[in-house]
Amino acid sequence: MTFYDVTYVFLGMVGMMTLYVGGQAVVTGERSYRWYAAYSLCWACYFILRMYSPFAGTPLGEGIYGTGRVVFPMLAYVCYYSFADEFLTFKTRFPGIFRLFRRTQIVLLAYVLFEVLICIFWPLWTNSTAHEEVHTVARVGVTLISISGILVAARRRDTLVNYFLVGSSMLLVGALVSMVLTILAVGANSDSFWAGPIFYLQIGIALELLCFSLGLSYKNKLTEVEKATAEQALLLEREQRKVAQLRTHFFTNVSHEFRTPLTLLIGPLTQLLHQTPGDATIRLMHRQASRLLTLVNQLLDLTKADAGQLAPNLQPGHLPRLIRGLTGSFASLADSRDIRLLVDVDEQPANALFDADKVDTILSNLISNALKFTPAGGEVRVSYNYDRAEKQAIIRVSDTGPGIAPEQQARIFERFYQNTQNSTQPGTGIGLALVQELVAVLNGQVTLSSTPGEGALFTVALPLVETTEPVAMNEVAASFLPEENAAPLAANGQVPPADLPDATELPLLLFIDDNADVREYLRMLFVGNYRLLEAENGRLGLVMAEKNLPDMVVSDLMMPDMDGLAFCKSLRQNPVTDHIPVILLTAKADVDSRIEGLRTGADDYLAKPFHPVELQARVQALLLQRRRLRDRFSRELHLKPSDVVVSSVEERFLQRAIAVVEVHLSDSAFDVETLSNELNLSRMQLHRKLKALTNQSATEFVRQLRLQRAADLLRQHSATVSEVAFGVGFESLSYFTKAFRDQFGTVPSEYK
């Protein structure tokens, strides 16, 4: 076998590798495949040019040959360094060598450009001794830099590095042997392929390419495994998220099922406590029902924390006032157990952003826990101070109870874990777990310090940023504060509506709830002061609302067939019922659910179990608000119909009604029937809607608009009384005079 035969075999192998790797580069898009293909292609071009001299006999043939012997190997080394970076991620794993390789590439590209330019302008350069010496120096430099890269990579041994080391070593050995033989001019004129220096370079390149091909295959396999693992992890995460959502949905539904009977327990018990405040049995029942509600809320919060549905709701407020008030709410419980409850609160900052609901839950659990484990005659202390440097609120709750053993302190925040030292104390192991979850949501820390026999100290550190935003009263707390003009309680504990002339004028309430007991309880709260309607789901409630146009709707949120949100949305989309106020009752007491309910058009939102007096007060407040709005509409219509300012759904309806009347103002045949047809309402629906909005019947509404327009014309002295009367649709001058006098207190001829 001659040297040329060996070269044919070598070129065939390199060509197949180049085609295969080039195809892989197109399919996978991996840069390592691209640089590998470019690297092998450079060597193939070098050997084709070196062995077969395709440009021999041409004027530039000698220059191209001499230049190609330098350019293609140097470009091959440039591709080699880029391949090494992509193959082993040199930039992150070996940053020092990566920078060395980058600089070497720049030098090699500059050398290639120099060779090309000098050969163009001085073709004899390729035959000079200086050309060979420069080329030898470049080869030695590349060899030394490659050796340094190999030595650095060898320090971090893994499978990919091993493939790189073996392949690079093969090329290095072949290149060194070839360089030595070239320098010694051994085998330069021999036809034996064993003696030629190029043969050993070919062997080194072939073995290197083989190792790199195996390494790329191994890396591709690793990539597929990592991709499959990532996909499995993603699927697992999705499944876990789905399970968490299902669990949250389940607990939400269970919470709703618990809250409904709790509503029917706590509400009547609250009324009984107002009537017989000294009854210890009723107080005990009320306390235990309230405790059950607390447990339901805590379980729901824990489930939401697992599902990642808890988020901070930062609002401006005065944290010291909240801590002081919340601690004070435990004073009666501490007194009943003969425990001193002390509070030491720093009054700074005056105004800051914090989540009042979550701080309330955290502090309530810590104080309740401290009171539970503190014996009679002991002491519980709540302290707060503001670390201005760290911008943190530091809340400490300490007690003089039995303390917690060191081996149990690490597990005290685990769910359902109970301190075995105090097995006689009732507990569920939920409170402290919830505290830790809520503190984490607020980006804070909670720590425990305890010595057995000396009590325990819980420290909560929460981020607290001062603000200049106005402090808004917590809506839950504000709902129980007496209003300045609030109506007094009736003898039965109800909040009576404003005085009304007779039963037919009592406000009409529509209750929608799938639980018959809840509807019965609502009837008990409002019977005698209101007219009442009931529906067992949103669909039936929608039909009843459209038929009867109640003054108020009190609806449950979670119901079969049509829930409260869908009902509220449909109610607002119907022009017949879009003015009716709605209060939603629900077990979903979180902020997101309240926002969702209010966005669908609900006017108020109350969590189950609700305080009966609070519900009565909110119903009365909304009805009073509607009455004031109705009076305002009447005043604006009386002043100037066409100038009614449009801002709400009710006002837009009135503006449409006014526009229809003004178009037909001079038509004496225009009546209520025509108006209702123009507004796409039945005569009864129009009557009830106008009565609800303006306290006027449809006939009175049309007559007042006619009279108001007549007054405007008379004030302008633009026509006689008869012309004005007929111009605004009155056929009888005497009737016009009587109606005008009833409306304005003077006859038309004397009106100014």
Beta strands, then each sheet from edge to edge (+ up, - down):
strand 1: 315-317
strand 2: 340-345
strand 3: 352-354
strand 4: 379-387
strand 5: 392-399
strand 6: 445-450
strand 7: 456-463
strand 8: 465-466
strand 9: 508-512
strand 10: 531-535
strand 11: 552-556
strand 12: 582-586
strand 13: 604-607
sheet 1: 1+ 3- 8+
sheet 2: 2+ 4+ 5- 7+ 6-
sheet 3: 10+ 9+ 11+ 12+ 13+
end
